[in-house]
Amino acid sequence: MNKRLDVITIGRSSVDLYGAQIGGRLEDMGSFRKYIGGSPTNIACGAARLGLKSAVITRVGDEHMGRFIREQLQRERVDTRGVATDPERLTALVLLGIRDEDQFPLIFYRENCADMALSEDDIDEGFIAESRALVVTGTHLSNARTEAAVMKALKVARRNGVKTALDIDYRPNLWGVAGHGDGESRFVESRGVTDKLQSTLHLFDLIVGTEEEFHIAGGSTNTVDALRAVRNVSDATMICKRGALGAVAIEDWVPNSLDDAQRGPGFPIEVFNVLGAGDGFFAGLLKGWLDGEAWPKALEYANACGAFAVSRHGCTPAYPSLEELQFFLKRGVTRPDLRNDHELEQIHWATNRSGDWSSMHVFAFDHRMQLEELPGYTLKRGGDFKLLCLEAAQRVQNGRPGYGILCDNRIGRRALHAAAGTGLWVGRPCEWPASRPLTLEPELGLDCGGLEEWARDNVVKILCFCHPSDSAERRADQETTVKRLYEASRRNGLEFLLEIIPSKVSAVDDETSAILIQQFYDIGVYPDWWKLEPMKTKAAWKNAIAAIEKNDRNTRGIVVLGLDAPEAELAASFEVAASFDLVRGFAVGRTIFGDVARSWMKGEIGDADAVTEMAKRYTRLCEIWDAARFKSHKAA
């Protein structure tokens, strides 16, 4: 049967606050990074990254963190129809740290949290029937209310021919057999927990756990005896994770030695962070299991996904995309600390970005110097005008995707902040206007540490006036500045747009932009976006695009700038650029706001007329671009 979903997970969802400092006590952490967490949530995200259609059944609070989980799941392309909003309880919270390669302290804030209020009413038979598989985690068997929900989901799944899988996911303190300060503990013997688990094991087709988790499920600290105890009550295929020894699959009777079971290849990598590794493992296992792979191949996927998680910070953010996994399996390990493998990290970054920006209509009003030179300008007036620019942009956008702005912080701070959460793509300039050699806005600091304060959806934009004829000293100086900002952007999880304008430096030909593009890739700068001046020939565009695709086939794309050109000239340049799919759209400013700004600063027109005129011009440019794109696609 053709199913809408591949897998549904059910159970915990939380906000993970990961200590940003490595090697310190959790007590001493000075800052944290915020991710989504909880085993079922992590597994659903990991599966989605591998191309499976996943969903999660859970509950979140009716507050900011609950909305964060829902929105992040959507960014990860996870179906959220099963995510209920609890009006009375708060979203679960976990604080975690990386003390060293053996200690990973964590504290669960889950007292009466939203996902522990999951009930039978949250289980929709029609929804579960849409899936090929249902994954349950053991934690939700620890509470009568959530157990009832899980049992109903399992019965519904089996009635509808849905495969069932259990992640034992044993956390002693969540079962009440260890204290709040023992969140890191993975095993405490408990006959009550063993009996509860064994009462459900017959309902599963697949059971996954570490050796310690099978110890609790089987009621023995001898792994073979524990696995045989599980086999006595369940016909499920058992996947036993053995740490550095990899994992084994047992379909029938348990052998005397686990070395005689089916195995997949492991990977010699550095242990940096074990938290969430099991969830990454399960996501990879699901990919193989649901694709019908033999167990050794499914375990290879699982071991590789677990290796990624062990070598990176965070849980869900560490999991690979399918392209990344395939690349890794083909190339192999070149250094054990995968997070410092630049080739691999570039693929990880580029293939896990969220949002569809395949079409871009960008109103650029990040200009500073041009406004400051206008008669009547003050900082307050400049900020007021940029709010009008934003209003015009939103009027044209009207809630649709594919629209954006470029706005600065020095003059346009209020507009920049107001743009957050509107659905607009937001780029923010870093260069000091018209600087050559390139210098940055002072607010960033010499180490670009100011980026830490940026909203996470802001795109770092830098304009570099450069030319292949630049002296070696000038080129090195400007490239150093770009590289410093680029690396700081990545460190802060911000996308990076590089704008180059060679025509303001010297004469250009069909090779100029392509040469400059290659020079930046040669120093290790991989922009998410390129912003290029309009090129008059198709040959120039072909050369530039060839240079980009040679180095980065996963780039977001190109936007073409305007250079204050009149509409007719822009229309001609759009017609050439729109014939290339990698050119996603335009980023134009003064053609839209230039005359309006001059009149408004002088008091010749009011706010409403300014917004109306800018919206009219912006709309017209959008229509010109869309028509050019339609014409090129029709011709193709």
C-alpha positions in Angstrom: 0.0 0.0 0.0 1.3 3.5 -0.8 1.5 5.3 2.5 1.8 9.1 3.0 4.3 8.7 5.8 7.3 6.4 6.4 7.5 6.6 10.1 5.8 8.2 13.1 7.5 8.5 16.4 5.7 9.0 19.7 6.9 10.3 23.1 9.2 13.0 24.4 9.9 16.4 23.0 12.0 19.0 24.7 14.2 22.1 24.4 17.8 21.1 24.8 20.1 23.8 26.2 23.6 22.6 25.5 26.5 24.2 27.3 28.6 26.0 24.8 31.8 25.6 26.7 33.6 22.2 26.4 35.5 20.7 29.3 33.8 22.6 32.1 31.3 21.7 34.8 27.6 22.2 34.0 27.7 24.5 37.1 30.2 26.8 35.3 28.6 27.1 31.9 28.4 30.7 30.7 26.2 30.3 27.7 24.1 27.6 26.0 23.0 26.7 22.5 19.3 25.9 22.0 18.2 22.8 20.1 15.1 20.6 19.9 15.5 17.3 21.8 13.8 14.2 23.2 14.5 10.8 21.6 11.3 10.6 19.4 11.8 14.1 18.2 15.4 13.6 17.4 14.7 10.3 15.6 11.9 12.0 13.5 14.3 14.8 12.5 17.2 12.4 11.7 14.9 10.3 9.6 13.6 13.3 7.7 17.2 14.4 6.9 17.7 11.0 5.3 14.7 11.4 3.0 12.1 9.5 5.0 8.7 11.1 5.5 8.4 11.3 9.2 6.0 12.6 11.9 6.0 12.8 15.7 3.2 12.5 18.2 3.9 14.5 21.3 2.7 17.5 23.3 4.3 21.0 23.7 3.3 23.9 25.9 1.4 26.9 24.7 4.4 29.2 25.0 7.5 30.3 23.2 9.4 27.0 23.6 6.5 25.0 22.4 6.3 27.1 19.3 10.0 26.8 18.8 9.7 23.0 18.8 6.8 23.0 16.3 8.5 25.5 14.0 11.9 23.7 14.1 10.2 20.4 13.3 8.6 22.1 10.3 12.0 23.5 9.2 13.3 19.9 9.5 10.4 18.8 7.2 8.8 16.7 9.9 5.0 16.4 9.8 3.6 18.2 12.9 -0.1 17.1 12.7 0.5 14.9 15.7 2.0 17.7 17.9 -0.7 18.8 20.3 -0.5 22.1 22.3 -1.1 21.7 26.0 -2.8 24.8 27.4 -1.8 24.0 31.0 1.7 22.6 31.0 5.1 23.9 30.0 7.4 22.4 27.4 10.0 20.0 28.8 13.5 21.4 29.2 16.9 19.7 29.4 20.3 21.2 30.3 23.3 19.3 29.0 27.0 19.6 29.0 30.2 18.0 27.6 32.6 17.6 30.6 35.1 15.3 28.8 35.0 12.2 26.6 33.4 10.2 29.4 31.1 12.6 31.3 28.1 14.3 29.8 26.0 15.8 32.7 22.4 16.6 32.1 19.4 17.7 34.1 15.8 17.0 33.0 13.2 19.6 33.8 10.1 17.4 33.1 7.9 17.6 36.2 4.4 17.6 34.9 5.7 18.7 31.5 3.5 18.9 28.3 4.6 15.7 26.7 4.0 13.6 29.8 0.3 14.6 29.5 0.0 12.7 26.2 -3.2 10.7 26.4 -5.3 8.3 24.4 -7.2 11.2 23.1 -4.1 12.3 21.2 -3.9 9.0 19.2 -5.7 9.2 15.9 -6.1 5.9 14.1 -6.4 7.4 10.7 -3.1 9.3 11.2 -1.2 6.3 12.4 -2.6 4.2 9.5 -1.0 6.6 7.1 2.5 5.4 8.2 4.6 2.4 7.3 6.1 2.3 10.8 5.6 3.5 14.4 8.5 4.0 16.8 7.9 4.1 20.5 10.4 5.1 23.2 10.4 3.4 26.6 10.2 6.5 28.7 6.5 6.9 27.9 5.8 3.5 29.4 6.8 4.9 32.8 3.6 6.8 33.5 0.0 5.4 33.4 -1.4 8.2 31.3 1.3 8.1 28.7 1.5 4.3 28.7 -2.2 4.2 27.8 -1.5 6.5 24.8 1.4 4.4 23.7 -0.6 1.1 24.1 -3.4 2.5 22.1 -1.0 3.6 19.3 0.6 0.2 19.2 -2.8 -1.6 19.0 -3.9 0.8 16.2 -0.7 0.3 14.4 -0.8 -3.5 14.4 -4.5 -3.4 13.4 -3.5 -1.4 10.3 -0.5 -3.4 9.3 2.0 -0.7 10.5 5.4 -2.0 11.6 6.3 -1.3 15.2 9.7 -0.5 16.8 10.8 0.1 20.3 13.8 2.3 21.4 14.2 1.1 25.0 15.6 4.6 25.8 16.2 3.7 29.5 16.7 6.8 31.7 16.6 5.6 35.3 15.6 9.0 36.7 12.7 9.3 34.4 11.4 6.0 35.7 11.8 7.3 39.3 14.6 4.9 40.2 17.3 7.6 40.3 17.5 11.2 41.5 17.3 14.5 39.6 21.0 14.9 39.7 21.5 11.5 38.0 20.3 12.4 34.6 23.5 11.1 33.1 22.9 7.6 34.6 22.1 5.0 32.0 21.5 1.9 34.2 20.0 1.1 37.6 18.5 -2.3 38.1 14.8 -2.4 38.7 12.5 -5.4 38.7 9.5 -3.1 38.2 10.9 -1.5 35.1 11.9 -4.9 33.7 8.4 -6.3 34.3 6.8 -3.2 32.7 8.9 -3.5 29.6 8.5 -7.2 29.2 4.7 -6.8 29.3 4.9 -4.9 26.0 7.8 -6.5 24.1 5.6 -8.9 22.2 4.0 -5.9 20.4 7.1 -5.0 18.5 8.7 -6.0 15.2 12.0 -4.3 16.1 13.6 -3.6 19.4 16.7 -1.4 19.7 18.9 -0.7 22.7 22.4 -0.6 24.2 23.7 -3.5 26.2 22.6 -1.8 29.4 19.1 -1.2 28.0 18.8 -4.9 27.1 20.0 -5.6 30.7 16.9 -3.7 32.0 14.6 -5.2 29.4 15.9 -8.7 30.0 16.4 -8.5 33.8 20.0 -9.6 33.7 23.4 -7.9 33.6 24.7 -10.7 31.4 24.0 -9.4 27.9 23.4 -12.8 26.2 21.1 -13.9 29.0 19.3 -10.6 28.8 18.8 -10.9 25.1 17.5 -14.5 25.5 15.1 -13.3 28.1 13.8 -10.7 25.6 13.6 -13.4 22.9 11.5 -15.6 25.2 8.7 -12.9 25.1 9.2 -11.3 21.7 9.8 -12.4 18.1 11.2 -9.0 17.2 14.5 -8.4 15.5 16.8 -7.1 18.2 19.5 -4.5 17.5 22.1 -4.4 20.3 24.4 -1.3 20.3 27.8 -2.1 21.7 29.6 1.2 21.7 33.0 1.1 20.0 32.3 -2.5 18.9 29.4 -1.4 16.7 26.1 -3.1 16.7 24.6 -6.4 15.9 21.2 -7.6 14.5 19.6 -10.8 15.9 16.6 -12.1 13.9 16.4 -15.5 15.5 17.9 -17.3 18.5 20.6 -15.4 20.4 24.1 -16.9 19.7 26.5 -17.6 22.5 28.8 -14.8 21.3 27.4 -11.5 19.9 30.4 -11.6 17.5 28.5 -14.3 15.6 25.5 -12.1 15.0 25.0 -10.0 11.9 27.1 -6.8 12.0 27.7 -3.7 10.0 31.0 -1.9 9.7 32.0 0.7 12.4 33.9 3.9 12.0 37.0 5.0 13.9 36.0 8.4 15.1 36.7 10.6 18.2 34.2 10.5 21.0 33.2 14.1 21.5 29.6 13.9 22.6 27.6 10.7 23.2 24.3 12.6 23.9 21.8 11.9 21.1 24.1 9.4 19.3 21.6 6.6 19.9 18.8 8.6 18.2 21.0 9.3 15.2 21.8 5.6 15.1 18.0 4.8 15.1 17.4 7.3 12.3 20.0 5.6 10.1 18.7 2.2 11.1 15.2 3.2 10.0 16.5 4.3 6.6 17.9 0.9 6.0 15.0 -1.1 7.5 12.3 0.8 5.7 14.3 0.7 2.4 14.4 -3.1 2.7 18.2 -3.2 3.0 19.9 -6.3 4.6 20.8 -5.8 8.2 24.6 -5.3 7.6 23.8 -2.4 5.3 21.1 -1.0 7.7 23.7 -1.2 10.5 26.3 0.6 8.4 23.8 3.5 7.9 23.1 3.4 11.6 26.7 3.3 12.7 27.6 6.1 10.4 24.8 8.3 11.7 25.8 7.6 15.2 29.4 8.5 14.4 28.3 11.9 13.1 26.4 12.5 16.4 29.3 11.4 18.6 31.6 13.8 16.8 29.5 17.0 16.9 27.8 19.4 19.3 24.1 18.9 19.9 21.7 16.1 18.9 19.5 16.9 16.0 21.9 19.5 14.5 24.6 16.8 14.3 22.6 14.3 12.1 23.6 14.0 8.4 21.6 14.6 5.3 21.3 11.7 2.9 23.8 13.3 0.5 26.2 13.8 3.4 25.8 10.2 4.5 26.4 8.9 1.0 29.5 11.0 0.6 30.8 9.8 3.9 30.2 6.1 3.2 31.9 6.5 -0.2 34.9 8.5 0.9 35.4 7.2 4.5 37.1 8.7 7.5 40.0 11.1 6.8 40.2 12.4 10.3 38.5 11.1 13.5 37.1 14.5 14.6 34.4 14.8 12.0 33.3 18.2 13.1 36.7 19.5 11.9 36.6 17.8 8.6 36.1 20.9 6.4 34.9 19.1 3.3 32.4 17.1 5.3 31.2 20.0 7.3 30.6 22.1 4.2 28.3 19.3 2.9 26.6 19.1 6.3 26.0 22.8 6.4 24.8 23.2 2.8 22.5 20.2 2.7 20.7 20.8 6.0 19.8 24.5 5.6 16.1 25.2 6.0 13.7 27.2 3.9 13.0 27.3 0.2 14.5 30.4 -1.4 14.5 29.2 -5.0 12.8 32.5 -5.9 14.1 35.8 -4.5 12.6 39.3 -4.8 14.7 41.4 -2.5 14.2 45.1 -1.7 17.6 46.4 -0.6 17.5 49.4 1.7 20.7 48.6 3.6 22.3 51.8 2.2 23.8 54.1 4.8 26.1 56.6 3.1 23.6 57.4 0.4 20.9 58.3 3.0 23.3 60.2 5.2 24.2 62.5 2.3 20.6 63.5 1.7 19.4 67.0 2.7 17.2 66.7 5.8 18.8 63.4 7.0 19.1 62.7 10.7 19.6 59.3 12.3 16.1 59.4 13.6 14.7 60.4 10.2 16.8 57.7 8.5 15.4 55.1 10.8 11.9 56.3 10.2 12.4 56.0 6.5 13.6 52.5 6.7 10.5 51.5 8.6 8.6 52.9 5.6 10.7 50.7 3.3 9.8 47.7 5.4 6.2 48.6 5.2 6.4 48.8 1.5 8.2 45.4 1.3 5.6 43.7 3.5 2.8 45.2 1.4 4.2 43.6 -1.7 5.1 40.4 0.0 1.6 40.0 1.4 2.5 36.8 3.2 4.0 35.1 0.2 7.3 33.2 0.1 10.2 34.4 -2.0 10.5 38.0 -0.8 13.1 39.6 1.3 15.0 42.7 2.4 18.5 44.0 2.9 18.6 46.2 6.0 21.3 47.6 8.2 21.5 47.9 11.9 23.2 51.3 12.3 20.3 53.3 10.8 17.6 50.7 10.2 17.7 48.9 13.6 14.0 49.3 14.2 13.1 48.0 10.8 15.5 45.2 11.1 14.0 44.1 14.4 10.5 44.5 13.1 11.2 42.2 10.2 11.9 39.2 12.4 9.3 36.5 12.1 7.5 38.1 9.1 8.5 35.4 6.6 10.8 37.8 4.8 14.4 36.8 4.0 16.6 39.2 5.9 20.1 40.1 4.8 22.3 42.5 6.9 25.4 44.3 5.8 28.7 44.2 7.6 31.0 46.3 5.4 31.8 49.9 6.1 30.1 51.7 3.1 32.4 52.2 0.1 35.5 50.9 1.9 38.4 49.8 -0.2 40.4 48.2 1.2 37.5 46.4 2.8 36.7 47.3 6.5 33.8 46.2 8.7 31.2 48.1 10.7 32.8 48.8 14.1 29.9 47.3 16.0 31.1 43.8 14.8 34.3 44.1 16.7 37.8 43.0 15.5 36.9 39.4 16.1 33.4 39.7 14.6 32.1 38.8 18.0 29.1 41.1 17.5 27.6 38.4 15.3 26.7 36.5 18.5 23.9 39.1 19.1 22.3 38.7 15.7 18.9 37.1 15.1 19.5 33.6 13.8 17.5 34.2 10.6 19.7 37.2 9.6 22.0 36.6 6.7 25.5 38.1 6.9 26.1 40.2 3.8 29.4 41.8 2.8 30.2 43.9 -0.2 33.8 43.8 -1.5 35.0 46.1 -4.3 37.7 43.9 -5.9 39.2 43.1 -9.3 41.6 40.5 -10.7 44.0 43.3 -11.3 44.3 44.1 -7.6 47.8 44.0 -6.2 48.8 41.0 -4.2 48.8 43.0 -1.0 45.4 44.5 -1.6 43.9 41.1 -2.6 45.4 39.4 0.5 44.1 42.2 2.8 40.6 42.1 1.5 40.5 38.3 1.4 41.6 38.1 5.0 38.7 40.3 6.1 36.2 38.3 4.1 37.6 35.0 5.5 37.4 36.3 9.1 33.8 37.3 8.7 32.9 34.1 6.9 34.3 31.9 9.6 32.7 33.9 12.3 29.3 33.6 10.5 29.6 29.8 10.4 30.6 29.7 14.0 27.4 31.5 14.8 25.2 29.5 12.5 24.5 32.4 10.2 24.2 32.2 6.4 26.7 34.3 4.4 26.2 36.4 1.3 29.2 37.7 -0.6 28.7 40.6 -3.0 31.4 41.5 -5.4 31.5 44.6 -7.7 34.6 44.7 -10.0 33.2 47.3 -12.4 33.7 50.0 -9.9 37.4 49.2 -9.7 38.4 48.6 -13.3 37.1 47.4 -16.7 35.4 44.0 -16.8 35.0 41.3 -19.4 33.4 37.9 -19.6 35.9 36.3 -17.2 36.2 38.9 -14.5 33.5 37.7 -12.1 34.4 34.0 -12.6 38.0 34.7 -11.7 37.1 36.5 -8.5 34.6 33.8 -7.5 37.3 31.2 -7.9 39.7 33.3 -5.8 37.3 33.3 -2.9 36.7 29.5 -3.1 40.5 29.0 -3.2 40.8 30.6 0.3 38.1 28.4 1.7 35.1 30.8 1.5 31.9 29.1 0.5 29.1 31.7 0.4 25.6 30.5 0.8 24.7 33.3 -1.5 26.4 35.3 -4.2 25.3 38.8 -5.1 26.6 39.8 -8.5 26.4 42.9 -10.6 24.4 42.5 -13.8 26.5 41.1 -16.6 25.6 42.0 -20.2 26.5 38.7 -21.9 25.4 35.2 -21.4 29.1 34.1 -21.7 29.9 36.1 -18.5 27.0 34.6 -16.6 28.0 31.1 -17.8 31.5 31.5 -16.7 30.5 32.8 -13.3 28.0 30.0 -12.7 30.5 27.4 -13.9 33.0 28.7 -11.3 30.4 28.4 -8.5 29.1 25.0 -9.5 32.7 23.6 -9.9 33.2 24.3 -6.2 29.8 24.2 -4.5 26.9 22.4 -6.1 24.8 23.1 -3.0 25.0 26.9 -3.1 21.7 28.7 -2.4 22.3 30.7 -5.6 22.8 34.2 -6.9 20.9 37.4 -6.7 21.6 40.2 -9.2 22.0 43.7 -7.9 20.8 46.9 -9.5 23.5 49.6 -9.2 20.9 52.4 -9.3 20.0 51.5 -12.9 16.9 52.8 -14.5 14.0 50.4 -15.0 14.6 49.8 -18.7 18.2 48.9 -18.1 17.3 46.6 -15.2 14.7 44.9 -17.4 17.4 44.2 -20.0 19.8 42.8 -17.4 17.0 40.7 -15.8 16.3 39.1 -19.2 19.8 37.9 -19.5 20.2 36.8 -15.9 16.8 35.1 -15.6 17.8 32.5 -18.3 20.1 30.9 -15.7 18.3 28.9 -12.9 21.1 29.5 -10.4 20.2 33.2 -10.5 17.3 33.1 -8.0 16.2 36.7 -8.3 17.3 40.3 -7.6 18.3 42.6 -4.8 17.6 46.1 -5.9 17.4 49.3 -3.8 17.9 52.8 -5.1 15.8 52.1 -8.2 12.9 51.6 -5.7 13.6 54.1 -3.0 16.1 56.7 -4.3 13.8 59.5 -5.6 11.3 58.7 -2.8 13.9 59.1 -0.1 15.0 62.5 -1.5 11.5 63.8 -1.6 10.5 62.4 1.8 13.6 63.9 3.5 12.7 67.3 2.1 9.2 67.0 3.4 7.7 67.0 -0.2 5.8 63.8 0.4 4.3 62.1 3.4 4.7 58.6 4.8 1.7 57.1 3.0 2.7 58.4 -0.4 6.3 57.2 0.2 5.1 53.7 1.0 2.7 53.6 -1.9 5.3 54.8 -4.4 8.0 52.3 -3.2 5.5 49.4 -3.2 4.5 50.4 -6.7 8.1 50.4 -7.9 9.0 47.2 -6.0 5.9 45.5 -7.5 6.9 46.6 -11.0 10.4 45.1 -10.6 9.0 41.8 -9.3 6.7 41.7 -12.3 9.6 42.4 -14.7 11.7 39.6 -13.1 8.9 37.1 -13.0 8.1 37.8 -16.7 11.8 37.3 -17.6 11.9 34.1 -15.7 8.7 32.8 -17.3 9.9 33.7 -20.7 13.2 31.9 -20.2 11.5 28.7 -18.9 9.0 28.8 -21.7 11.8 29.1 -24.3 13.6 26.2 -22.6 
